[in-house]
Amino acid sequence: MQSQGPNVTDHIKSDAVQTDIARIRDGFEAGGYVANTHIATAVYLAQMLDKPILVEGPPGVGKTELAKATAAHLGRDLIRLQCYEGLDEAKALYEWKYGKQLLYTQVLKDKLVDLLAGTRGLDQAMERLHAFDDTFFSPEFLEPRPLLKALQVAEGCVLLVDEVDKSDHEFEAFLLEILSDFQVSIPEIGTVAATVKPVVFLTSNNTREVGDALKRRCLHLYIAFPDQALEMRIIEKRVPGVSASLLAQLVAFVQELRTKTIKKLPAVSETIDWARALLLLHATELDDAMVRNTLNLLLKFEDDIDSVETEVPGMVRRAKESAVGAVPGAR
């Protein structure tokens, strides 16, 4: 039997999906985050499939901002867990309110005579006291940390596990239950499951390789440095007021700077800072002196600044030539 081609219903469904993805992209841009279709598609799929997104890429390309933009677009709270070496359950999931437990112990001690009134024998007294033991490890005495908070938000939230590559392998393994089932086991209380599953972002700067088990549970999204056209759109959105000519020049300069052999390549966030600085200095175009005086906004190591400084005149000239082609009428 000859197979049927896509029918009208398939096209309608496909159009609806593309409309949803475009709505995410446009919603991000309205909030100040310029995303391409690839990024918007990943966010759409994460919502539809209830899967976390592992976002990798160089520092400063907008990985953390993507989670913030998603929270703003969905109208949900953003709960952020900043990872670091030595991070454990007590800081990430929950801990007990020891001060409150001690206060309760004191109250219990003061009322001990009243509580034991009418009991006969040690066994009956212990049975009555055991009824109060469970109170010490009830939700009332539990201090939720970011991971548990994210599961408890009734209307759902966006959970950001930032720089997961800085955490230990043990903590990475601990995350697996939450990422797989959106639930966590607390020995004294039981299993806490999310009523509404959070949208989860994990970011990594690739300081170490994230484990396969974690990757299997996530959609993967790599955000690279943007090309010149996309970076111009980003700066135009984030730094309104920069002239088209200066915008094209400063982005072209940064794009060439990223081709150099230096310790730390300038991130998009640093391009934004530089654009704001040039606007504050009332610059209308790049010139050698101004670039040298503000180069520290782009480069964070003195060795990098020293290695690039001699090349500034040529880079400024090429940035201006590039701007002429990028912006009609630019000189």
Secondary structure, 3 states (H helix, E strand, C coil): CCCCCCCHHHHHHHHHHHHHHHHHHHHHHHCCCCCCHHHHHHHHHHHHHCCCEEEECCCCCCHHHHHHHHHHHHCCEEEEEECCCCCCHHHHCEEECHHHHHHHHHHHHHCHHHHCCCCCHHHHHHHHHHHHHHHHCCHHHEEECHHHHHHHCCCCEEEEEECHHHCCHHHHHHHHHHHHHCEEEECCCEEEECCCCCEEEEEECCCCCCCHHHHHCCEEEECCCCCHHHHHHHHHHHCCCCCHHHHHHHHHHHHHHCCCCCCCCCCHHHHHHHHHHHHHCCCCCCCHHHHHHHHHHCCCCHHHHHHHHCCHHHHHHHHHHHHHHHCCCCC
